[in-house]
Amino acid sequence: MYFLSEAEANILDYDALKKVFEIYKPAYSINCAAYTMVDRAEDEQEIALKVNKTGVENLAGLCAEDGSTLIHISTDFVFQGDKPTPRNEIDVTVPINVYGQTKLEGEQIAGSLLKKCFIIRTGWLYSEYGNNFVKTMLKLGAEREELRVIADQAGTPTYAMDLARCIMNIINSKSTGYGIYHYSNEGMASWYDFAKAIFEISETPIKVIPVKTEEYITKATRPAYSVMDKSKIKKTFDMEIPYWRDSLVVCINKLSNK
């Protein structure tokens, strides 16, 4: 496997991307690239659309030309999140912010250009790497005595390493069951629940205060409920998915050992 940086495989640079395909001739192409700054996307709609749609169009087109199977990572934010029941793959998509809309358009363009395509919707991703909620909470926990965290938005924290294993399972299965799938860890939590668990597992002494969304104003509207039904991916690939808190323990232990 080859893990190429943005400089090596910028999905907005079609000519450079074409050369990558000529050199590596990939049987599978995994697209993890995305514009994910949800609030900034409201102001930077053009660049969000370029990355989340045009870039996907470039990649899907080259996959179609070369016979490569595309595994494209999408988001739970394609849903409105107004009903407290887990969303499945055939539920109606109604994005309520620019980020969700551009990611949905990326899904649609990939599906229209390429048959050999797996679209995996996920959400609330974190890991030991990059910037994410877990690392932000640990940083703030070391600096403050109390923290206010939203308690009326529900989803599922998802460990990126578990998602990576899911992707590898799909590749190793050599499945032709192309289409849209949902993947997150098992269970459900609010951001408040997530933060509390981070501090409990890391033994960080901080007071966490639950607040409503209306008390924490952001530029982009978030879905109130973005839990996803994972029955399809579990059945298709005979997959066991870890519970979110168990995976959080693994991640925090790794961070503690760094």
C-alpha positions in Angstrom: 0.0 0.0 0.0 1.1 3.6 -0.7 0.1 6.5 1.6 0.5 9.6 -0.5 0.6 13.1 1.0 -1.4 16.1 -0.4 1.7 17.3 -2.1 2.1 13.9 -3.9 -1.6 13.3 -4.8 -3.6 16.6 -4.6 -7.1 15.6 -5.8 -7.6 19.1 -7.2 -4.6 18.7 -9.5 -6.0 16.4 -12.2 -2.7 16.2 -14.2 -0.6 15.3 -11.2 -3.2 12.8 -10.1 -3.2 11.2 -13.5 0.5 10.7 -13.2 0.0 9.0 -9.8 -2.3 6.5 -11.5 0.2 5.9 -14.3 3.0 5.2 -11.7 1.1 3.1 -9.1 -1.8 1.6 -11.2 -3.8 1.2 -8.0 -6.4 -1.7 -7.8 -8.0 0.4 -5.0 -8.0 4.1 -4.3 -9.0 5.3 -0.8 -10.1 8.9 -0.7 -9.7 10.4 2.8 -9.2 13.9 1.6 -11.9 16.4 2.5 -12.6 19.9 3.5 -13.9 19.2 7.1 -13.9 22.7 8.8 -17.6 22.7 9.3 -18.0 26.3 10.4 -15.5 27.9 8.0 -17.2 26.1 5.1 -20.2 28.4 5.6 -17.9 31.3 4.5 -15.5 29.3 2.2 -18.2 27.6 0.2 -16.2 27.6 -3.1 -13.1 25.8 -1.7 -15.3 23.4 0.3 -17.1 22.5 -3.0 -13.9 22.1 -4.9 -12.3 19.7 -2.4 -15.5 17.8 -1.5 -17.0 17.5 -5.0 -14.5 18.5 -7.8 -11.7 16.6 -6.2 -13.9 13.5 -5.9 -14.9 14.0 -9.5 -11.2 14.0 -10.6 -10.5 10.9 -8.6 -13.6 9.0 -9.6 -13.0 9.8 -13.3 -9.4 8.4 -13.1 -10.6 5.3 -11.3 -13.1 4.7 -14.0 -10.5 5.1 -16.7 -8.0 2.8 -15.0 -10.4 0.2 -13.5 -9.6 1.1 -10.0 -12.1 0.6 -7.2 -12.8 3.8 -5.2 -13.3 3.7 -1.5 -14.6 7.2 -0.6 -15.1 8.5 2.9 -18.2 10.6 3.5 -20.1 11.8 6.5 -23.2 11.5 8.8 -23.7 15.2 8.1 -25.6 14.4 4.9 -28.6 13.9 7.1 -30.9 16.5 8.7 -30.7 14.8 12.1 -34.2 15.8 13.1 -35.4 12.2 14.1 -34.1 10.2 17.1 -33.7 6.9 15.1 -30.5 5.6 13.5 -30.2 6.6 9.8 -29.7 3.8 7.2 -28.3 4.0 3.7 -31.6 4.6 1.9 -32.9 7.3 4.2 -33.5 10.7 2.6 -30.5 13.0 2.8 -31.1 16.6 3.8 -27.9 18.4 4.7 -28.3 21.4 6.9 -24.9 23.0 6.4 -22.5 23.7 3.6 -20.1 20.9 4.6 -22.8 18.3 4.5 -24.1 19.5 1.2 -20.7 19.5 -0.5 -20.0 16.0 0.9 -23.3 14.8 -0.4 -22.5 16.2 -3.9 -19.2 14.4 -3.7 -21.0 11.1 -3.0 -23.4 11.8 -6.0 -20.6 12.6 -8.5 -18.6 9.5 -7.5 -21.7 7.3 -7.9 -22.5 8.8 -11.2 -19.1 8.3 -12.7 -18.0 5.0 -11.3 -19.7 1.7 -10.7 -16.8 0.2 -8.7 -17.2 2.5 -5.7 -17.7 2.0 -2.0 -19.0 5.1 -0.2 -18.5 4.9 3.6 -20.3 7.5 5.7 -18.8 8.0 9.1 -18.7 10.6 11.8 -17.2 12.0 15.0 -13.7 10.7 14.0 -10.7 10.9 16.3 -7.3 9.2 16.7 -3.8 9.8 18.1 -3.0 11.8 15.0 -4.0 15.3 13.7 -6.5 17.6 15.3 -9.6 16.1 16.8 -12.1 16.3 19.7 -10.1 13.9 21.9 -6.8 15.7 21.7 -8.6 19.1 22.1 -10.3 17.9 25.3 -7.1 16.5 26.7 -5.4 19.9 26.0 -8.2 21.9 27.6 -8.4 19.5 30.5 -4.8 20.2 31.3 -5.4 24.0 31.3 -8.8 24.5 32.9 -10.8 23.6 36.0 -14.1 23.3 34.2 -15.5 23.1 30.7 -18.9 23.5 29.1 -19.8 20.9 26.5 -22.9 20.5 24.4 -25.2 17.7 25.7 -28.1 17.7 23.2 -26.4 16.6 20.0 -26.1 12.8 19.7 -23.8 10.7 17.5 -21.1 8.0 17.8 -17.5 8.7 18.5 -15.5 6.7 15.9 -11.9 5.7 16.3 -10.1 6.2 13.0 -8.1 3.0 13.5 -11.3 1.0 13.6 -12.4 2.7 10.3 -9.1 1.8 8.8 -9.6 -1.9 9.7 -13.1 -1.7 8.2 -11.6 -0.4 4.9 -9.0 -3.2 4.9 -11.8 -5.8 5.5 -13.6 -4.5 2.4 -10.5 -4.6 0.3 -9.5 -8.1 1.5 -13.0 -9.4 0.9 -12.7 -8.6 -2.8 -16.4 -7.8 -2.7 -18.3 -6.4 -5.6 -21.1 -5.2 -3.3 -20.5 -1.6 -4.3 -22.6 1.2 -2.9 -23.2 3.3 0.2 -22.4 1.9 3.7 -22.5 3.4 7.2 -19.7 2.8 9.6 -19.0 4.1 13.1 -18.3 2.5 16.4 -21.2 0.9 18.3 -23.3 2.9 20.7 -24.3 6.5 21.1 -23.1 9.5 23.0 -23.5 13.3 23.2 -20.5 15.5 23.0 -20.9 15.9 26.8 -20.8 12.1 27.3 -17.8 11.9 25.0 -15.9 14.6 26.9 -16.8 13.0 30.3 -15.5 9.7 29.1 -12.2 11.2 27.8 -11.6 12.8 31.2 -12.6 9.7 33.2 -10.4 7.4 31.2 -7.4 9.8 31.2 -8.0 10.5 34.9 -8.1 14.3 34.2 -9.6 16.2 37.2 -12.0 18.7 35.6 -15.6 19.6 36.0 -17.7 19.2 32.8 -20.9 21.2 32.6 -23.6 20.1 30.1 -25.1 22.9 28.0 -27.7 23.1 25.2 -26.8 23.9 21.6 -28.5 27.3 21.8 -25.9 28.3 24.5 -23.0 27.6 22.2 -23.6 29.5 18.9 -21.7 28.3 15.8 -21.8 29.5 12.3 -22.9 26.1 10.9 -26.0 24.2 12.2 -25.2 20.7 13.3 -27.6 17.7 13.2 -29.2 17.1 16.6 -29.1 13.3 16.0 -26.6 11.7 13.7 -26.4 8.1 14.9 -26.1 5.7 11.9 -27.5 2.2 11.4 -24.6 -0.2 10.6 -26.6 -3.3 9.9 -25.7 -3.3 6.2 -21.9 -3.2 6.6 -21.9 -5.7 9.4 -24.0 -8.2 7.4 -22.3 -7.7 4.1 -18.7 -8.1 5.4 -19.4 -10.2 8.5 -17.9 -7.4 10.6 -17.8 -6.9 14.3 -17.6 -3.3 15.4 -16.1 -2.2 18.7 -18.1 -0.2 21.3 -17.1 3.5 21.2 -15.9 3.7 24.8 -13.7 0.6 24.4 -11.9 2.1 21.4 -11.5 5.4 23.2 -9.6 3.5 26.0 -7.3 2.2 23.3 -6.6 5.6 21.8 -6.1 7.4 25.1 -3.7 4.6 26.3 -1.7 5.1 23.1 -1.6 8.9 23.6 -0.5 8.4 27.2 2.4 6.1 26.1 3.7 8.6 23.6 
